[in-house]
Amino acid sequence: MKRITGMLTIGIMVLIISTANVNAKTINEADTTLCDTLNYALMSSLREPVDKAIVEIYKNDINAPQGLRWDTTGAKILKIKQLYGVGGLYEITLRIKPFYRAHITYGVDEVVVNSNGELIRYKHLKTYPL
Protein backbone atom coordinates (compact mmCIF):
# COMPACT_ATOMS: atom_id res chain seq x y z
CA MET A 1 0.00 0.00 0.00
CA LYS A 2 2.84 2.36 0.85
CA ARG A 3 4.42 1.60 -2.51
CA ILE A 4 1.21 2.56 -4.42
CA THR A 5 0.77 5.71 -2.38
CA GLY A 6 4.38 6.70 -2.99
CA MET A 7 4.11 6.07 -6.72
CA LEU A 8 0.87 8.08 -6.95
CA THR A 9 2.48 10.95 -5.05
CA ILE A 10 5.51 10.95 -7.35
CA GLY A 11 3.23 10.72 -10.42
CA ILE A 12 1.14 13.69 -9.30
CA MET A 13 4.27 15.73 -8.54
CA VAL A 14 5.68 14.98 -12.01
CA LEU A 15 2.39 16.06 -13.60
CA ILE A 16 2.29 19.28 -11.60
CA ILE A 17 5.92 20.16 -12.32
CA SER A 18 5.76 19.30 -16.03
CA THR A 19 2.53 21.18 -16.72
CA ALA A 20 3.40 24.14 -18.90
CA ASN A 21 1.50 27.39 -18.84
CA VAL A 22 -0.58 27.82 -21.96
CA ASN A 23 -1.20 31.42 -22.97
CA ALA A 24 -3.20 32.40 -26.03
CA LYS A 25 -1.22 34.47 -28.52
CA THR A 26 -2.71 36.71 -31.14
CA ILE A 27 -1.69 35.66 -34.61
CA ASN A 28 -1.03 38.67 -36.80
CA GLU A 29 -1.06 37.68 -40.46
CA ALA A 30 -0.56 41.19 -41.85
CA ASP A 31 2.29 43.32 -43.15
CA THR A 32 2.05 45.70 -40.18
CA THR A 33 2.51 45.53 -36.43
CA LEU A 34 -0.46 44.33 -34.40
CA CYS A 35 -1.31 47.86 -33.22
CA ASP A 36 -1.32 49.21 -36.79
CA THR A 37 -3.28 46.20 -38.01
CA LEU A 38 -5.97 46.77 -35.35
CA ASN A 39 -6.04 50.45 -36.27
CA TYR A 40 -6.59 49.72 -39.97
CA ALA A 41 -9.12 46.97 -39.23
CA LEU A 42 -11.18 49.30 -37.04
CA MET A 43 -11.17 52.08 -39.62
CA SER A 44 -12.04 49.67 -42.44
CA SER A 45 -15.02 48.40 -40.46
CA LEU A 46 -16.32 51.99 -40.28
CA ARG A 47 -16.10 52.58 -44.05
CA GLU A 48 -19.86 52.91 -44.64
CA PRO A 49 -20.60 55.75 -42.16
CA VAL A 50 -17.41 57.62 -43.16
CA ASP A 51 -18.37 57.35 -46.85
CA LYS A 52 -21.77 58.77 -45.91
CA ALA A 53 -20.08 61.68 -44.11
CA ILE A 54 -17.98 62.50 -47.20
CA VAL A 55 -21.10 62.63 -49.36
CA GLU A 56 -22.81 64.93 -46.84
CA ILE A 57 -19.80 67.22 -46.37
CA TYR A 58 -19.16 67.80 -50.08
CA LYS A 59 -22.69 67.61 -51.55
CA ASN A 60 -22.99 71.41 -51.83
CA ASP A 61 -19.38 72.03 -52.89
CA ILE A 62 -19.61 72.83 -56.61
CA ASN A 63 -15.83 72.45 -56.99
CA ALA A 64 -15.63 69.02 -55.36
CA PRO A 65 -14.44 66.37 -57.81
CA GLN A 66 -16.69 63.41 -58.50
CA GLY A 67 -15.92 60.19 -56.66
CA LEU A 68 -14.16 61.52 -53.58
CA ARG A 69 -12.98 58.65 -51.40
CA TRP A 70 -10.68 57.97 -48.46
CA ASP A 71 -8.41 55.20 -47.28
CA THR A 72 -7.16 53.95 -43.94
CA THR A 73 -3.54 54.91 -44.56
CA GLY A 74 -4.47 58.59 -44.90
CA ALA A 75 -6.82 58.54 -41.91
CA LYS A 76 -6.02 58.85 -38.24
CA ILE A 77 -7.92 57.85 -35.11
CA LEU A 78 -7.98 60.94 -32.89
CA LYS A 79 -10.05 59.64 -29.99
CA ILE A 80 -11.97 56.60 -28.80
CA LYS A 81 -14.53 57.43 -26.12
CA GLN A 82 -16.09 54.66 -24.04
CA LEU A 83 -19.75 55.51 -23.49
CA TYR A 84 -21.28 52.82 -21.25
CA GLY A 85 -18.48 50.72 -19.80
CA VAL A 86 -16.13 48.06 -21.05
CA GLY A 87 -17.53 46.23 -24.06
CA GLY A 88 -20.33 48.75 -24.50
CA LEU A 89 -20.70 51.42 -27.15
CA TYR A 90 -17.72 53.51 -28.25
CA GLU A 91 -17.46 56.80 -30.14
CA ILE A 92 -14.55 56.94 -32.56
CA THR A 93 -13.27 60.26 -33.88
CA LEU A 94 -11.37 60.04 -37.17
CA ARG A 95 -9.47 62.63 -39.17
CA ILE A 96 -9.80 61.76 -42.84
CA LYS A 97 -8.39 63.24 -46.02
CA PRO A 98 -10.76 62.68 -48.94
CA PHE A 99 -8.98 62.39 -52.28
CA TYR A 100 -9.64 61.98 -55.97
CA ARG A 101 -7.76 60.32 -58.82
CA ALA A 102 -4.25 59.25 -57.79
CA HIS A 103 -4.59 60.26 -54.14
CA ILE A 104 -4.84 64.01 -54.75
CA THR A 105 -6.08 65.30 -51.39
CA TYR A 106 -9.11 67.58 -51.65
CA GLY A 107 -9.87 68.24 -47.99
CA VAL A 108 -9.51 67.38 -44.33
CA ASP A 109 -12.49 66.35 -42.23
CA GLU A 110 -13.25 65.12 -38.75
CA VAL A 111 -15.84 62.35 -38.56
CA VAL A 112 -17.36 60.84 -35.41
CA VAL A 113 -18.95 57.39 -35.66
CA ASN A 114 -19.92 54.83 -33.06
CA SER A 115 -18.91 51.20 -32.81
CA ASN A 116 -22.34 50.19 -34.17
CA GLY A 117 -21.37 51.82 -37.47
CA GLU A 118 -23.60 54.89 -37.11
CA LEU A 119 -22.53 58.36 -38.21
CA ILE A 120 -22.78 60.70 -35.21
CA ARG A 121 -21.41 63.99 -36.56
CA TYR A 122 -18.83 65.44 -38.90
CA LYS A 123 -16.93 68.67 -39.36
CA HIS A 124 -15.18 69.98 -42.45
CA LEU A 125 -11.78 71.43 -41.51
CA LYS A 126 -10.05 72.38 -44.76
CA THR A 127 -10.43 72.37 -48.53
CA TYR A 128 -7.43 72.27 -50.85
CA PRO A 129 -7.73 74.15 -54.14
CA LEU A 130 -7.95 72.09 -57.33
N, C-alpha and C positions, 0 to 999 in steps of 0.2 A: 504494500500500500504506500509506503514511504517512497518507494522507487517511482510509482506512477505520479504521485503528488509532486515529486521533485522534477520529473520530466515535463509535467504540465506547466509548472512554474517557469522552468527554463524556456519552454516553447512560447509562453505568453510574453516573457521578457524579450525574446528574439523578435517576436511580431511587433511589439511596442517600439523597440529600438530601430527596427528596419523600416518602419512605416515612414514614408516620405511625405512631406507636405505637398499638397497639390493645389496650386494657385492657377486660376484661369487667366490667360493672357489674351489680350486683344490682338487679333491678326490684322495687320494693315497691309492690304494688297493694293497699294497705290504708289504713285511716284513722289509723294510728299510725306512729310512727317505726320504723325497721327493728329496733332493739333491742327495743322493746316487741312488735313483731309476732313476732319470733323467740321471745320469752318466752311469748306467748300460744299460739303454734303448738306449742311444746314441751309446755306444760301440757295443751293439748287432746289431744295424742297420747298422753298418759298417763291419759286419762279412765277407762278400764276398771279398772286397778289401784287408782286412788284411790276410785272408786265402791265397789269391793270392801272397801277399808279402812273406809269410812263404815259399810257394813253391819256389819262385824265390831265396830267401836268401839261402835256404839249398839244392837246386838242385844239386850243385857240391860238396857237403860235403859227402864224401864216408862213414863217420862215423855216419851220421845223421840217427836216427831210423826212420822206416817207420811210417807214420800216425801222424806226429807232428801236434799238435793243440794248441789252446789257449782258455782261457776263460776270462770273464769280471772281475772276482774277482782277477785274477792275473795281470790284465792290469791297466794302469794308464793314465789318460789324462794329458799330460804335458802342452799343449798350444792349445788354440783355437784362430785363427787369422781371423778377419773379413776382407774380401777382397774388397767388393764393397758397403758397407753401411748396415744398419740394414735390416735384412731379405734377404740379398743377399747371396752370396757364402761364405762359411767358410772353412778354412784349419784346420784340427784337427790332432795334433801330439800325438801319443800314444806310450807308452813304454809297450811292450808285452814280455811275458816269455813263449815261446813255450815249450810244455811238451809232454811226451809220457807215456804210461801205466798209472799208478796211480799217476798222477801229478808229475812225475820226470822231473824237469826243465832241458832242454837241452841248452838253450841260452837266451840271452836278446837282443831285437831288438827295434829300433825306426822306426815307420811307420807313414807316413804322407798321409792322405786321405782328400778328400774334402767332403762337405755335399751332393754332388750329388752321392757319393759312388764310386768315382774314385780314384785309387791308384796314388799318386803323386810321392813319392819317399820312399826309405827305407834305413836303415843303420843297419848293424849287429854290435853289441857292444861287445858281449861276448859269448863264447861257454864253456859249462861245460863238463868235461870229463865224459865218460860213466862209 
